[in-house]
Amino acid sequence: MQNDILDLGLVVGLDYQNPGVDAQHELQKLKTHPWIRSLLADGEIIAYGAKSLPEGGWYSLPKLTVGGAMLIGDSAGFLNGQRLKGIHLAMKSGMLAAETISEAFIAEDFSDASLASFTNKVNSSWLKNELWKVRNFHQGFDRGLLGGIINSGLGLFTGGRGWGIKDRLPGHHGHELMQKGTAEDRYADLEFDGKYLFDKVTDVYYSATAHEEDQIPHLHVRDMDICITKCTEEYNNPCEKFCPADVYEMVQQDEGKRLQINFSNCVHCKTCDIMDPYQIIDWVPPEGGDGPGWVNL
C-alpha cells in the first residue's frame, strides 16, 4: 500500500484436519520468516482483522432471490477461489441487481418470480463464465496439495472439469474433515514480543471492535454441555483455536470447566459458525453498528 503501509495477510483453508490449527497463530508464525521480518523492521501495527472467504465456488452458491431481496457480492459467494478475488464480481452482481430492481419498479412487482430474472442475468453474464471455469478448483485439494495443483492445471485446459473429465466433483462442509484427538501444539515455540508477534487479545485491540456489553450475545451456542463434555474429549475444544479473537474461552472452576463467550471481542469473521465440528454455534448480527472498526482492510 501507499505511505509506507504494508498489508500482511494469510489465507487458511477452513477444511483442515488438525483441530489444533489456529489461523491467528499461523499469521504470527509467518512473521518469523526472515524475509517477512525484514519487511516489518522498524514498523508498528496499526490495524488487525479477520474475515472468512466464500471460496466454495459455483456449486456452493445459494438461491439468489426471495421476494423483496437479492443476494449479491460476498453474501452470494461471488468469489473466484482460484484467484482469491471477488471485488469485480461483487460490482458486476450489483449492476445486474440494479437492472433487476429497475425492472421491478416499472412492473411494480418485487415478488420472487419477478426478481428471478436476476438469476437469469447472472447465468448469462461473464460472472458465471469466470466462476464456471474454476468450479472444481477447491474440491481438488481434498487429495492434498499435489492433487489440487494437478486438478487445477487440468482444469485450465478442460474448461474447469474436475481431473479433466468430471463436470462436478463432490464437495463437503469444511468442519467435516476435522479429525478427533488432541493434536500436538504447533505453536509451542511462539513468543509474543508485542513488536512483531502479537497475542489475540492485543490484536483484538487493533481491530477497534466494539459491542454494547449489556446486549444479548450475538453468538448462540445451542448446547453448552457438549462444549464441556463431548467436545473436550473428542477435539479438545477447537473453538479456542479457530477463533482469531479469543471469543471462546474454557474457564476452569472448582466444579469443572465452563465455556465463557467473550462476545465483545468478536471481529465478525464467522469462522465459528463454519468450523464448529458439532454445528451448534450460530453467528447472528449484533446490535446495529456494533463490530470491528476496520481501517484499510
C-alpha positions as CSV (number, residue, x, y, z in Angstrom):
1,M,0.0,0.0,0.0
2,Q,1.0,3.7,-0.2
3,N,2.6,5.8,2.5
4,D,4.9,3.0,3.8
5,I,2.0,0.9,4.9
6,L,2.4,-2.8,4.5
7,D,-0.7,-5.1,4.2
8,L,0.2,-8.6,5.5
9,G,-2.4,-11.3,5.4
10,L,-2.7,-15.1,5.3
11,V,-5.5,-17.3,3.9
12,V,-6.1,-20.5,5.8
13,G,-8.5,-23.1,4.3
14,L,-11.3,-23.9,6.7
15,D,-11.3,-27.6,5.9
16,Y,-8.2,-28.6,7.8
17,Q,-7.9,-31.9,9.7
18,N,-5.9,-30.8,12.7
19,P,-8.2,-29.5,15.4
20,G,-5.3,-27.5,16.9
21,V,-4.9,-25.2,13.9
22,D,-5.0,-21.5,14.9
23,A,-5.2,-19.1,12.0
24,Q,-4.1,-16.1,14.1
25,H,-1.1,-18.1,15.3
26,E,-0.3,-19.1,11.8
27,L,0.0,-15.5,10.8
28,Q,2.3,-14.9,13.7
29,K,4.5,-17.8,12.5
30,L,4.6,-16.3,9.1
31,K,6.1,-13.2,10.5
32,T,9.0,-15.2,11.9
33,H,10.3,-15.8,8.4
34,P,13.5,-13.7,7.9
35,W,12.2,-12.0,4.7
36,I,8.8,-11.1,6.2
37,R,10.6,-9.9,9.4
38,S,12.8,-7.7,7.3
39,L,9.7,-6.1,5.7
40,L,8.3,-5.4,9.2
41,A,11.5,-4.0,10.6
42,D,11.1,-0.7,12.5
43,G,7.3,-0.8,11.7
44,E,4.4,-0.8,14.1
45,I,1.0,-2.4,13.9
46,I,-1.9,-0.1,13.1
47,A,-4.8,-2.5,12.4
48,Y,-6.0,-6.1,12.6
49,G,-8.9,-8.0,11.2
50,A,-10.1,-11.4,10.1
51,K,-12.7,-12.5,7.6
52,S,-14.0,-15.8,6.2
53,L,-14.0,-16.1,2.4
54,P,-16.8,-17.7,0.4
55,E,-14.4,-19.8,-1.7
56,G,-16.7,-22.8,-2.2
57,G,-17.2,-21.9,-5.8
58,W,-20.1,-22.1,-8.2
59,Y,-21.7,-25.3,-6.8
60,S,-21.9,-23.7,-3.3
61,L,-23.9,-20.7,-4.4
62,P,-27.3,-20.2,-2.6
63,K,-30.6,-19.3,-4.2
64,L,-30.0,-15.7,-5.2
65,T,-33.5,-14.3,-4.8
66,V,-36.5,-14.2,-2.5
67,G,-39.5,-11.9,-2.5
68,G,-38.2,-8.4,-1.9
69,A,-34.5,-9.3,-1.8
70,M,-31.5,-10.4,-3.8
71,L,-28.1,-11.7,-2.7
72,I,-25.1,-10.1,-4.3
73,G,-21.3,-10.0,-3.8
74,D,-19.8,-11.7,-0.9
75,S,-23.2,-12.6,0.6
76,A,-23.9,-14.6,-2.6
77,G,-20.5,-16.3,-2.7
78,F,-19.3,-14.5,-5.8
79,L,-15.6,-15.1,-5.3
80,N,-13.0,-16.6,-7.6
81,G,-11.4,-19.2,-5.3
82,Q,-8.5,-19.8,-7.6
83,R,-7.5,-16.1,-7.7
84,L,-8.9,-15.1,-4.3
85,K,-10.5,-12.1,-6.0
86,G,-14.1,-11.0,-5.8
87,I,-14.5,-7.2,-5.9
88,H,-15.1,-7.2,-9.7
89,L,-17.7,-10.0,-9.3
90,A,-19.4,-8.1,-6.5
91,M,-19.6,-5.0,-8.6
92,K,-21.0,-6.9,-11.6
93,S,-23.6,-8.6,-9.4
94,G,-24.6,-5.2,-8.0
95,M,-25.0,-3.8,-11.5
96,L,-27.2,-6.8,-12.5
97,A,-29.2,-6.4,-9.3
98,A,-29.7,-2.7,-10.1
99,E,-31.1,-3.6,-13.5
100,T,-33.4,-6.1,-11.9
101,I,-34.7,-3.5,-9.3
102,S,-35.3,-1.0,-12.1
103,E,-37.4,-3.5,-14.0
104,A,-39.3,-4.5,-10.7
105,F,-40.2,-0.8,-10.1
106,I,-41.5,-0.4,-13.6
107,A,-43.6,-3.6,-13.2
108,E,-44.5,-2.8,-9.5
109,D,-43.7,-6.4,-8.7
110,F,-41.0,-7.4,-6.2
111,S,-42.0,-11.0,-5.8
112,D,-39.6,-13.9,-6.0
113,A,-40.9,-14.7,-9.5
114,S,-40.2,-11.1,-10.7
115,L,-36.7,-10.9,-9.2
116,A,-35.8,-14.3,-10.6
117,S,-34.6,-12.5,-13.7
118,F,-31.6,-11.6,-11.6
119,T,-30.5,-15.2,-11.6
120,N,-31.0,-15.3,-15.4
121,K,-28.8,-12.2,-15.8
122,V,-26.1,-13.8,-13.7
123,N,-26.2,-17.0,-15.7
124,S,-25.9,-15.2,-19.0
125,S,-23.1,-12.8,-17.9
126,W,-19.3,-13.1,-17.8
127,L,-19.7,-13.5,-14.0
128,K,-20.9,-17.1,-14.4
129,N,-18.3,-17.8,-17.1
130,E,-15.5,-16.9,-14.7
131,L,-16.8,-18.9,-11.8
132,W,-17.7,-21.8,-14.1
133,K,-14.1,-22.2,-15.2
134,V,-13.0,-22.7,-11.6
135,R,-16.0,-24.6,-10.3
136,N,-13.9,-27.6,-9.3
137,F,-10.8,-25.8,-8.1
138,H,-11.4,-26.1,-4.4
139,Q,-12.6,-29.7,-4.4
140,G,-9.3,-30.9,-5.9
141,F,-7.4,-30.1,-2.8
142,D,-9.2,-32.9,-1.0
143,R,-6.4,-35.0,-2.5
144,G,-3.7,-32.8,-0.9
145,L,-1.6,-30.1,-2.3
146,L,-0.2,-32.1,-5.2
147,G,-3.6,-33.4,-6.2
148,G,-5.1,-29.9,-6.0
149,I,-2.3,-28.5,-8.3
150,I,-2.8,-31.3,-10.8
151,N,-6.6,-30.8,-10.8
152,S,-6.2,-27.1,-11.2
153,G,-3.8,-27.5,-14.1
154,L,-6.1,-29.9,-15.9
155,G,-9.0,-27.5,-15.4
156,L,-7.1,-24.8,-17.3
157,F,-7.3,-26.9,-20.5
158,T,-10.7,-28.5,-20.0
159,G,-12.9,-25.6,-19.1
160,G,-12.8,-26.3,-15.4
161,R,-13.6,-30.0,-15.4
162,G,-12.6,-31.9,-12.3
163,W,-9.5,-34.1,-13.1
164,G,-10.1,-33.0,-16.7
165,I,-13.1,-35.3,-17.1
166,K,-15.8,-34.6,-14.5
167,D,-18.2,-31.7,-14.7
168,R,-18.7,-31.7,-10.9
169,L,-16.5,-33.0,-8.2
170,P,-18.2,-33.8,-4.8
171,G,-17.8,-31.2,-2.1
172,H,-18.2,-31.2,1.7
173,H,-18.6,-28.9,4.6
174,G,-15.3,-27.7,6.0
175,H,-15.8,-28.9,9.5
176,E,-16.4,-32.5,8.3
177,L,-12.7,-33.1,7.7
178,M,-11.6,-32.2,11.3
179,Q,-10.2,-35.3,12.9
180,K,-10.8,-36.2,16.5
181,G,-8.0,-36.3,19.0
182,T,-5.6,-33.9,20.8
183,A,-3.1,-32.6,18.3
184,E,0.5,-31.6,19.1
185,D,0.9,-27.9,19.9
186,R,2.1,-26.3,16.7
187,Y,2.8,-23.1,18.4
188,A,4.8,-24.0,21.5
189,D,7.8,-22.0,20.2
190,L,5.9,-18.8,19.5
191,E,6.9,-15.9,21.7
192,F,4.7,-12.9,21.6
193,D,7.0,-9.9,21.9
194,G,4.5,-7.1,21.4
195,K,6.5,-5.7,18.5
196,Y,6.4,-8.3,15.7
197,L,4.3,-11.1,17.2
198,F,1.0,-10.4,19.0
199,D,-1.3,-12.5,21.1
200,K,-5.0,-12.5,20.2
201,V,-6.1,-10.0,22.9
202,T,-3.6,-7.4,21.6
203,D,-4.8,-8.0,18.0
204,V,-8.4,-7.5,19.1
205,Y,-7.5,-4.1,20.4
206,Y,-6.1,-3.1,17.0
207,S,-9.3,-4.3,15.3
208,A,-11.1,-1.5,17.1
209,T,-14.1,-3.8,17.6
210,A,-16.8,-2.5,19.9
211,H,-20.1,-4.0,21.2
212,E,-22.5,-2.9,23.8
213,E,-21.7,-5.1,26.8
214,D,-25.2,-5.3,28.1
215,Q,-26.8,-6.7,24.9
216,I,-27.8,-10.3,24.3
217,P,-24.7,-12.1,22.9
218,H,-24.8,-12.4,19.2
219,L,-23.0,-15.8,19.4
220,H,-25.5,-18.5,20.2
221,V,-24.3,-21.9,21.5
222,R,-27.3,-24.3,21.5
223,D,-25.9,-26.8,23.9
224,M,-23.2,-25.8,26.4
225,D,-22.9,-29.3,27.8
226,I,-21.4,-30.6,24.6
227,C,-18.6,-28.0,24.9
228,I,-17.5,-29.2,28.3
229,T,-18.0,-32.9,27.7
230,K,-18.1,-34.3,24.2
231,C,-16.1,-31.6,22.5
232,T,-13.4,-31.5,25.2
233,E,-13.0,-35.3,25.0
234,E,-13.1,-35.6,21.2
235,Y,-11.5,-32.4,19.9
236,N,-10.0,-30.6,22.9
237,N,-12.2,-27.5,22.3
238,P,-11.1,-26.3,18.9
239,C,-13.2,-23.1,19.3
240,E,-10.3,-21.7,21.4
241,K,-8.1,-22.2,18.4
242,F,-10.1,-21.4,15.3
243,C,-11.5,-18.1,16.7
244,P,-8.9,-15.4,15.9
245,A,-10.2,-13.1,18.6
246,D,-10.3,-15.1,21.8
247,V,-14.1,-15.1,21.9
248,Y,-14.4,-18.7,23.2
249,E,-12.6,-19.4,26.5
250,M,-12.7,-22.6,28.6
251,V,-12.6,-21.4,32.2
252,Q,-11.6,-23.8,34.9
253,Q,-13.7,-23.6,38.1
254,D,-14.0,-25.6,41.2
255,E,-16.9,-27.6,39.8
256,G,-15.2,-28.1,36.4
257,K,-14.8,-26.3,33.2
258,R,-17.3,-23.9,31.6
259,L,-17.4,-22.1,28.3
260,Q,-17.1,-18.3,28.6
261,I,-18.1,-16.4,25.5
262,N,-16.3,-13.0,25.2
263,F,-18.6,-11.8,22.5
264,S,-17.4,-8.2,22.7
265,N,-14.0,-9.4,21.3
266,C,-15.7,-10.7,18.1
267,V,-14.3,-9.4,14.8
268,H,-17.2,-10.8,12.8
269,C,-15.1,-13.3,10.8
270,K,-17.8,-16.0,11.3
271,T,-15.3,-18.8,11.4
272,C,-17.0,-20.3,14.5
273,D,-20.2,-20.8,12.5
274,I,-18.2,-22.7,9.8
275,M,-15.7,-24.7,11.8
276,D,-17.6,-25.9,14.9
277,P,-17.5,-29.7,14.5
278,Y,-20.9,-30.1,16.1
279,Q,-22.5,-27.1,14.3
280,I,-24.1,-25.8,17.5
281,I,-22.7,-22.3,17.2
282,D,-24.9,-19.7,15.4
283,W,-23.5,-16.3,14.5
284,V,-26.2,-13.7,14.2
285,P,-25.9,-9.9,13.7
286,P,-25.4,-7.9,16.9
287,E,-27.0,-4.6,17.6
288,G,-26.8,-2.2,14.6
289,G,-23.4,-0.7,14.1
290,D,-21.5,-2.9,16.6
291,G,-18.4,-4.7,15.4
292,P,-14.9,-4.1,14.2
293,G,-13.8,-0.7,13.1
294,W,-11.6,-1.9,10.3
295,V,-9.2,0.6,8.7
296,N,-7.7,-0.2,5.2
297,L,-8.9,-3.8,5.4
